[in-house]
Amino acid sequence: MIPILYEATETEFTSNGIGRLRDCISCEVTEERNGKYEVEFTYPVTGKWYSTIVEGMFISVIHDDTKTRQPFEIYRRSAPINGIVTFNARHYSY
């Protein structure tokens, strides 16, 4: 799954946004019934879009059998560890 990065003002999530995060190392969605619906992804500091990704922006990912992209708002980033940063995002509907 390759996340797509969007501006913080995006509302449609139908285009390719700012760009696809092809350098993404991992991307895992957690969905609990009546609970948490989040994504955690890791991205290298040497990645094409690293300097563009900030809290408040959105990513969209496909994570289930419906093949429907779901938008998530980035709310946290870790400090770089060995050149890798972890980002956390909540589903747009939160």
C-alpha positions as CSV (number, residue, x, y, z in Angstrom):
1,M,0.0,0.0,0.0
2,I,1.4,3.4,-1.0
3,P,0.0,6.3,0.9
4,I,-0.8,9.6,-0.9
5,L,0.0,12.9,0.8
6,Y,-2.5,15.8,0.7
7,E,-2.5,19.4,1.9
8,A,-4.2,20.2,5.3
9,T,-7.0,21.9,3.4
10,E,-7.9,18.9,1.2
11,T,-11.5,17.7,1.4
12,E,-12.1,15.5,-1.6
13,F,-9.1,13.0,-1.6
14,T,-9.8,11.9,-5.1
15,S,-6.5,13.2,-6.8
16,N,-2.9,12.1,-6.4
17,G,-2.5,15.1,-4.0
18,I,1.0,16.4,-3.4
19,G,2.4,13.0,-4.2
20,R,2.6,9.3,-3.5
21,L,4.9,8.3,-0.6
22,R,6.7,5.6,-2.5
23,D,9.7,5.8,-0.1
24,C,7.4,4.7,2.8
25,I,9.0,1.8,4.6
26,S,5.9,0.5,6.4
27,C,2.3,1.5,6.8
28,E,-0.1,-0.2,9.2
29,V,-3.8,0.6,9.8
30,T,-5.4,-0.2,13.1
31,E,-9.2,-0.3,13.0
32,E,-11.2,-1.3,16.1
33,R,-15.0,-1.7,16.1
34,N,-16.4,1.5,17.7
35,G,-12.9,2.5,18.6
36,K,-9.5,3.5,17.3
37,Y,-9.1,4.0,13.5
38,E,-5.5,5.1,12.9
39,V,-2.5,4.6,10.7
40,E,1.2,4.5,11.6
41,F,3.8,4.8,8.9
42,T,7.5,5.1,8.8
43,Y,9.4,7.2,6.3
44,P,13.1,7.8,5.8
45,V,14.6,11.3,6.2
46,T,16.1,10.8,2.8
47,G,12.7,10.3,1.2
48,K,11.4,12.6,-1.6
49,W,8.6,14.1,0.5
50,Y,10.1,14.0,4.0
51,S,10.6,17.8,4.3
52,T,7.0,18.3,3.1
53,I,5.2,16.0,5.7
54,V,4.0,18.0,8.7
55,E,1.3,17.5,11.3
56,G,-2.2,18.6,10.1
57,M,-1.6,17.2,6.6
58,F,-3.5,14.2,5.3
59,I,-2.6,10.9,3.8
60,S,-5.0,8.4,2.2
61,V,-4.5,4.7,2.1
62,I,-6.2,1.5,0.9
63,H,-6.2,-1.1,3.7
64,D,-9.2,-3.5,3.2
65,D,-10.9,-5.6,0.6
66,T,-13.2,-2.7,-0.6
67,K,-10.1,-1.0,-2.2
68,T,-11.5,2.4,-1.1
69,R,-9.0,5.0,-0.1
70,Q,-9.5,6.3,3.4
71,P,-8.2,9.7,4.6
72,F,-6.2,10.1,7.8
73,E,-4.9,13.4,9.4
74,I,-1.3,13.3,10.6
75,Y,-1.1,14.3,14.3
76,R,2.3,13.1,15.5
77,R,5.8,12.5,14.3
78,S,8.7,10.9,16.1
79,A,12.3,12.1,16.3
80,P,14.5,10.4,13.6
81,I,16.0,7.2,14.7
82,N,18.6,5.8,12.4
83,G,17.2,8.1,9.6
84,I,13.6,6.8,10.0
85,V,10.7,8.8,11.3
86,T,7.4,7.3,12.5
87,F,4.2,9.3,11.8
88,N,0.7,8.7,13.3
89,A,-2.6,9.8,11.8
90,R,-6.2,9.6,12.8
91,H,-9.1,8.8,10.4
92,Y,-10.6,12.0,9.0
93,S,-14.0,11.3,10.5
94,Y,-12.6,11.6,14.1
